[in-house]
């Protein structure tokens, strides 16, 4: 059975609310979700990369199997702009741009 994650779903740690799900990170080779990006609500911090192994999803709610302190220790989600320069003709056409969140190994 596949687990479904809803963007905007509230996420809670074992000891309290930690934020909302803002993005999913997908391993393109495997076609599977590896991490959720959980944005702390009411704080101007980057979202945290939460491994899906720590996620329990129910109807519209995400429960993380970690404490708030452990959540704060997860790597921040950093946005990186990738531009494919293939076919660039100087006019800005023929390029593609996407925004990615980086995932560091070791977590």
N, C-alpha and C positions, 0 to 999 in steps of 0.2 A: 504494500500500500504506500502511495506517495504522500508525503507531508506537504501541505500547502502553507505558504507564508503570505500574509497580507501586508502590503506596504501601508504604513500608518497605524499598524496594530500596536497596542501598548505592550511594553516589555517589562517584566518584573524579575528581579533576582530573588533568591530565597529569603532575603531580609528587607525587601522593599522595591518600589518602583524605580526603574533606571532610565526609561526613555521610550522612544517609538522607533519602529523599524522603518528605515528610510530607503534602503537598497538591499539587493542580494548580490553576492559575488559568485560567479559561475566559473567552473573549470571548463574552458572551451573544448579541451580534448576529451574529457569524460562526459561533458554535457550535464554536470551535476552542480548543485549549489554547495559551496564549501563554507561560506560565511554569510552572516547577516550583518548589516551596518545598523547599529542602534545609536540614534542621536539622543544625547541627554536633553531633556526638555528644560526650557527656561535657563539654559546655560550656553554661553558662546564658545563651546568646545567642539572639536571634531568628533564625529561619531566613532564608536569603537567597533572593531572587527571581532565578531563573536562566532567561534567555530560552531557549525550546525550540530556537532556531536553534543553540545551543551544545551540544545534547544528542545523544548517540548511545546508544540503548537496545539492550541485548542481553538474553538470557534472565536475568531477575532482577538485572541489573546496569545501572547508569547511568554512562556516561563523559562527562565534561564537557570541551569543547575550550577550556579555560582553565587557568591555574595556580592554586595555592592563594591566592596574593597577589591575583590578579584576582577570584577567588571572594569573598574577604573584602571587596572593594570594591563588590560588588553591593548594591543596596538591600535593607534588611531587610524582611521580611514583617511587616506590622503588622496586627493584628486590629482590626476596627471592627465594632461592633454596630449593625445597622440595624433600626429598629422601624417597622413600617407601622401607623400609628395609625388607619387607616380602620376604622370600625365599633366603635371603643372605647366600651364602655359602663360603664367604671369598675370592672368586676369582673376585668379582666385577660383576659377572653375577647374574641375578635374581633380579636386582634392577632397579628401574626406577627413572628418575630425570626429573623435569620440572622446568621452571623458571616462576614465577608469579609476577605480579605487585600488590601491596597491595592497597586496597581501604578502607579508613577510613570512618566510618559512621559520620553523622553530617553535610554533605555538600549536 
